[in-house]
Amino acid sequence: MNKPPETVTVTTNRVSCDGASGIRSTGAYKPSALGHPRVWLEIDERGYVDCGYCDKRFVLEGAAH
């Protein structure tokens, strides 16, 4: 059974995601080890945004969605 996508509450409209939840980098970037390329996402009037790579949802703190 697949786990549901992670939801993260944030305090800014602009967030970044690299799919590496809880993984620390050792310096050399290895996409297969760390998830996916870093992308920048913008939360709109809905109050949340989903990452197109890993489906992680970023929810703006205090936003009604």
N, CA, C and O atoms as CSV, one atom per row, in Angstrom:
chain,resi,resn,atom,element,x,y,z
A,1,MET,N,N,0.848,-1.190,0.000
A,1,MET,CA,C,0.000,0.000,0.000
A,1,MET,C,C,0.888,1.246,0.000
A,1,MET,O,O,1.850,1.321,0.764
A,2,ASN,N,N,0.572,2.211,-0.844
A,2,ASN,CA,C,1.332,3.452,-0.930
A,2,ASN,C,C,0.948,4.404,0.184
A,2,ASN,O,O,-0.215,4.484,0.579
A,3,LYS,N,N,1.962,5.141,0.697
A,3,LYS,CA,C,1.695,6.172,1.691
A,3,LYS,C,C,1.112,7.394,0.987
A,3,LYS,O,O,1.473,7.678,-0.155
A,4,PRO,N,N,0.207,8.126,1.660
A,4,PRO,CA,C,-0.292,9.358,1.060
A,4,PRO,C,C,0.839,10.389,0.995
A,4,PRO,O,O,1.778,10.322,1.788
A,5,PRO,N,N,0.759,11.341,0.060
A,5,PRO,CA,C,1.794,12.374,-0.024
A,5,PRO,C,C,1.911,13.157,1.278
A,5,PRO,O,O,0.930,13.341,1.999
A,6,GLU,N,N,3.111,13.610,1.563
A,6,GLU,CA,C,3.390,14.390,2.764
A,6,GLU,C,C,2.767,15.777,2.651
A,6,GLU,O,O,2.714,16.347,1.561
A,7,THR,N,N,2.290,16.329,3.781
A,7,THR,CA,C,1.780,17.691,3.837
A,7,THR,C,C,2.657,18.488,4.789
A,7,THR,O,O,2.934,18.052,5.906
A,8,VAL,N,N,3.094,19.670,4.334
A,8,VAL,CA,C,3.972,20.517,5.127
A,8,VAL,C,C,3.306,21.880,5.283
A,8,VAL,O,O,2.876,22.477,4.296
A,9,THR,N,N,3.218,22.375,6.516
A,9,THR,CA,C,2.690,23.713,6.773
A,9,THR,C,C,3.848,24.699,6.722
A,9,THR,O,O,4.876,24.489,7.366
A,10,VAL,N,N,3.684,25.775,5.957
A,10,VAL,CA,C,4.740,26.773,5.767
A,10,VAL,C,C,4.221,28.163,6.096
A,10,VAL,O,O,3.013,28.367,6.216
A,11,THR,N,N,5.142,29.128,6.244
A,11,THR,CA,C,4.748,30.491,6.604
A,11,THR,C,C,4.996,31.499,5.487
A,11,THR,O,O,4.738,32.690,5.658
A,12,THR,N,N,5.501,31.026,4.333
A,12,THR,CA,C,5.741,31.917,3.194
A,12,THR,C,C,5.058,31.360,1.946
A,12,THR,O,O,4.815,30.158,1.835
A,13,ASN,N,N,4.753,32.268,1.003
A,13,ASN,CA,C,4.083,31.852,-0.243
A,13,ASN,C,C,5.025,31.146,-1.208
A,13,ASN,O,O,4.564,30.407,-2.078
A,14,ARG,N,N,6.319,31.351,-1.078
A,14,ARG,CA,C,7.301,30.749,-2.001
A,14,ARG,C,C,8.075,29.671,-1.246
A,14,ARG,O,O,8.680,29.941,-0.209
A,15,VAL,N,N,8.051,28.458,-1.774
A,15,VAL,CA,C,8.715,27.326,-1.139
A,15,VAL,C,C,9.529,26.553,-2.168
A,15,VAL,O,O,9.287,26.659,-3.370
A,16,SER,N,N,10.488,25.781,-1.693
A,16,SER,CA,C,11.251,24.912,-2.589
A,16,SER,C,C,11.043,23.469,-2.165
A,16,SER,O,O,10.778,23.181,-0.997
A,17,CYS,N,N,11.165,22.569,-3.129
A,17,CYS,CA,C,11.019,21.148,-2.852
A,17,CYS,C,C,12.050,20.386,-3.667
A,17,CYS,O,O,12.238,20.654,-4.854
A,18,ASP,N,N,12.722,19.430,-3.019
A,18,ASP,CA,C,13.644,18.553,-3.747
A,18,ASP,C,C,13.333,17.082,-3.491
A,18,ASP,O,O,14.084,16.198,-3.902
A,19,GLY,N,N,12.224,16.831,-2.811
A,19,GLY,CA,C,11.799,15.459,-2.564
A,19,GLY,C,C,12.629,14.718,-1.546
A,19,GLY,O,O,12.463,13.511,-1.372
A,20,ALA,N,N,13.525,15.422,-0.865
A,20,ALA,CA,C,14.445,14.780,0.060
A,20,ALA,C,C,14.019,14.999,1.507
A,20,ALA,O,O,14.822,15.442,2.328
A,21,SER,N,N,12.808,14.703,1.815
A,21,SER,CA,C,12.284,14.892,3.161
A,21,SER,C,C,13.115,14.126,4.178
A,21,SER,O,O,13.171,12.896,4.157
A,22,GLY,N,N,13.761,14.871,5.068
A,22,GLY,CA,C,14.515,14.251,6.145
A,22,GLY,C,C,15.843,13.641,5.740
A,22,GLY,O,O,16.482,12.975,6.554
A,23,ILE,N,N,16.281,13.850,4.496
A,23,ILE,CA,C,17.549,13.286,4.038
A,23,ILE,C,C,18.588,14.405,4.017
A,23,ILE,O,O,18.359,15.458,3.421
A,24,ARG,N,N,19.714,14.178,4.659
A,24,ARG,CA,C,20.781,15.179,4.657
A,24,ARG,C,C,21.741,14.916,3.514
A,24,ARG,O,O,22.107,13.773,3.241
A,25,SER,N,N,22.141,15.978,2.855
A,25,SER,CA,C,23.091,15.847,1.757
A,25,SER,C,C,24.494,15.721,2.315
A,25,SER,O,O,24.807,16.300,3.355
A,26,THR,N,N,25.338,14.971,1.633
A,26,THR,CA,C,26.734,14.844,2.026
A,26,THR,C,C,27.614,15.751,1.190
A,26,THR,O,O,28.839,15.656,1.264
A,27,GLY,N,N,27.027,16.617,0.406
A,27,GLY,CA,C,27.781,17.566,-0.395
A,27,GLY,C,C,27.567,17.364,-1.878
A,27,GLY,O,O,27.197,18.310,-2.574
A,28,ALA,N,N,27.783,16.181,-2.376
A,28,ALA,CA,C,27.595,15.905,-3.797
A,28,ALA,C,C,26.116,15.653,-4.060
A,28,ALA,O,O,25.496,14.827,-3.389
A,29,TYR,N,N,25.554,16.355,-5.025
A,29,TYR,CA,C,24.133,16.187,-5.329
A,29,TYR,C,C,23.938,14.942,-6.168
A,29,TYR,O,O,24.501,14.825,-7.257
A,30,LYS,N,N,23.159,14.029,-5.674
A,30,LYS,CA,C,22.847,12.795,-6.386
A,30,LYS,C,C,21.338,12.655,-6.446
A,30,LYS,O,O,20.733,12.206,-5.472
A,31,PRO,N,N,20.700,13.027,-7.566
A,31,PRO,CA,C,19.235,13.006,-7.652
A,31,PRO,C,C,18.603,11.693,-7.230
A,31,PRO,O,O,17.558,11.704,-6.580
A,32,SER,N,N,19.200,10.564,-7.578
A,32,SER,CA,C,18.578,9.292,-7.218
A,32,SER,C,C,18.603,9.070,-5.709
A,32,SER,O,O,17.739,8.376,-5.172
A,33,ALA,N,N,19.584,9.652,-5.023
A,33,ALA,CA,C,19.690,9.484,-3.582
A,33,ALA,C,C,18.847,10.508,-2.834
A,33,ALA,O,O,18.408,10.250,-1.713
A,34,LEU,N,N,18.619,11.657,-3.440
A,34,LEU,CA,C,17.955,12.740,-2.720
A,34,LEU,C,C,16.535,13.028,-3.167
A,34,LEU,O,O,15.894,13.898,-2.576
A,35,GLY,N,N,16.019,12.371,-4.144
A,35,GLY,CA,C,14.635,12.612,-4.532
A,35,GLY,C,C,14.496,13.102,-5.953
A,35,GLY,O,O,14.450,12.298,-6.885
A,36,HIS,N,N,14.425,14.435,-6.141
A,36,HIS,CA,C,14.252,15.014,-7.472
A,36,HIS,C,C,14.928,16.378,-7.524
A,36,HIS,O,O,15.332,16.903,-6.487
A,37,PRO,N,N,15.059,16.961,-8.716
A,37,PRO,CA,C,15.672,18.290,-8.809
A,37,PRO,C,C,14.886,19.305,-7.990
A,37,PRO,O,O,13.660,19.226,-7.906
A,38,ARG,N,N,15.589,20.257,-7.386
A,38,ARG,CA,C,14.912,21.291,-6.596
A,38,ARG,C,C,14.068,22.164,-7.505
A,38,ARG,O,O,14.530,22.633,-8.546
A,39,VAL,N,N,12.824,22.376,-7.099
A,39,VAL,CA,C,11.909,23.265,-7.810
A,39,VAL,C,C,11.374,24.292,-6.824
A,39,VAL,O,O,11.245,24.015,-5.632
A,40,TRP,N,N,11.064,25.480,-7.333
A,40,TRP,CA,C,10.462,26.534,-6.526
A,40,TRP,C,C,8.983,26.607,-6.873
A,40,TRP,O,O,8.604,26.593,-8.045
A,41,LEU,N,N,8.154,26.686,-5.839
A,41,LEU,CA,C,6.701,26.679,-6.008
A,41,LEU,C,C,6.111,27.915,-5.344
A,41,LEU,O,O,6.648,28.416,-4.356
A,42,GLU,N,N,5.004,28.401,-5.892
A,42,GLU,CA,C,4.326,29.591,-5.367
A,42,GLU,C,C,2.913,29.212,-4.921
A,42,GLU,O,O,2.131,28.674,-5.704
A,43,ILE,N,N,2.597,29.497,-3.665
A,43,ILE,CA,C,1.256,29.233,-3.135
A,43,ILE,C,C,0.335,30.356,-3.592
A,43,ILE,O,O,0.646,31.533,-3.410
A,44,ASP,N,N,-0.802,29.989,-4.187
A,44,ASP,CA,C,-1.738,30.985,-4.695
A,44,ASP,C,C,-2.921,31.171,-3.747
A,44,ASP,O,O,-2.842,30.819,-2.570
A,45,GLU,N,N,-4.012,31.723,-4.263
A,45,GLU,CA,C,-5.190,32.041,-3.433
A,45,GLU,C,C,-5.857,30.800,-2.826
A,45,GLU,O,O,-6.642,30.923,-1.886
A,46,ARG,N,N,-5.554,29.619,-3.351
A,46,ARG,CA,C,-6.119,28.393,-2.763
A,46,ARG,C,C,-5.529,28.117,-1.384
A,46,ARG,O,O,-6.143,27.437,-0.562
A,47,GLY,N,N,-4.325,28.654,-1.137
A,47,GLY,CA,C,-3.678,28.457,0.157
A,47,GLY,C,C,-2.749,27.255,0.212
A,47,GLY,O,O,-2.226,26.927,1.277
A,48,TYR,N,N,-2.538,26.594,-0.922
A,48,TYR,CA,C,-1.624,25.458,-0.965
A,48,TYR,C,C,-1.100,25.266,-2.380
A,48,TYR,O,O,-1.639,25.806,-3.346
A,49,VAL,N,N,-0.027,24.477,-2.473
A,49,VAL,CA,C,0.534,24.088,-3.772
A,49,VAL,C,C,1.081,22.681,-3.635
A,49,VAL,O,O,1.601,22.312,-2.582
A,50,ASP,N,N,0.965,21.892,-4.699
A,50,ASP,CA,C,1.480,20.524,-4.720
A,50,ASP,C,C,2.700,20.457,-5.625
A,50,ASP,O,O,2.715,21.055,-6.701
A,51,CYS,N,N,3.716,19.733,-5.193
A,51,CYS,CA,C,4.909,19.531,-6.006
A,51,CYS,C,C,4.557,18.593,-7.161
A,51,CYS,O,O,3.939,17.549,-6.955
A,52,GLY,N,N,4.949,18.967,-8.356
A,52,GLY,CA,C,4.670,18.167,-9.536
A,52,GLY,C,C,5.505,16.895,-9.624
A,52,GLY,O,O,5.159,15.983,-10.374
A,53,TYR,N,N,6.595,16.821,-8.871
A,53,TYR,CA,C,7.435,15.628,-8.872
A,53,TYR,C,C,6.971,14.597,-7.847
A,53,TYR,O,O,6.746,13.436,-8.188
A,54,CYS,N,N,6.830,15.022,-6.593
A,54,CYS,CA,C,6.597,14.050,-5.515
A,54,CYS,C,C,5.222,14.180,-4.863
A,54,CYS,O,O,4.902,13.416,-3.952
A,55,ASP,N,N,4.408,15.127,-5.310
A,55,ASP,CA,C,3.055,15.350,-4.794
A,55,ASP,C,C,3.012,15.868,-3.362
A,55,ASP,O,O,1.941,15.916,-2.758
A,56,LYS,N,N,4.174,16.261,-2.802
A,56,LYS,CA,C,4.160,16.852,-1.458
A,56,LYS,C,C,3.321,18.118,-1.506
A,56,LYS,O,O,3.462,18.917,-2.431
A,57,ARG,N,N,2.456,18.310,-0.531
A,57,ARG,CA,C,1.585,19.495,-0.488
A,57,ARG,C,C,2.119,20.470,0.539
A,57,ARG,O,O,2.386,20.105,1.683
A,58,PHE,N,N,2.272,21.724,0.114
A,58,PHE,CA,C,2.696,22.816,0.991
A,58,PHE,C,C,1.483,23.679,1.266
A,58,PHE,O,O,0.880,24.221,0.340
A,59,VAL,N,N,1.119,23.810,2.547
A,59,VAL,CA,C,-0.070,24.555,2.952
A,59,VAL,C,C,0.380,25.796,3.705
A,59,VAL,O,O,1.178,25.703,4.639
A,60,LEU,N,N,-0.128,26.965,3.302
A,60,LEU,CA,C,0.198,28.208,3.965
A,60,LEU,C,C,-0.496,28.257,5.317
A,60,LEU,O,O,-1.712,28.082,5.405
A,61,GLU,N,N,0.272,28.492,6.362
A,61,GLU,CA,C,-0.265,28.557,7.718
A,61,GLU,C,C,-1.373,29.591,7.805
A,61,GLU,O,O,-1.198,30.728,7.366
A,62,GLY,N,N,-2.504,29.210,8.365
A,62,GLY,CA,C,-3.631,30.111,8.543
A,62,GLY,C,C,-4.521,30.269,7.323
A,62,GLY,O,O,-5.525,30.978,7.388
A,63,ALA,N,N,-4.184,29.631,6.220
A,63,ALA,CA,C,-4.995,29.754,5.003
A,63,ALA,C,C,-6.216,28.839,5.091
A,63,ALA,O,O,-6.132,27.702,5.554
A,64,ALA,N,N,-7.349,29.367,4.634
A,64,ALA,CA,C,-8.569,28.552,4.570
A,64,ALA,C,C,-8.596,27.857,3.223
A,64,ALA,O,O,-8.640,28.527,2.191
A,65,HIS,N,N,-8.570,26.545,3.203
A,65,HIS,CA,C,-8.559,25.817,1.928
A,65,HIS,C,C,-9.629,24.787,1.895
A,65,HIS,O,O,-9.772,24.076,0.900
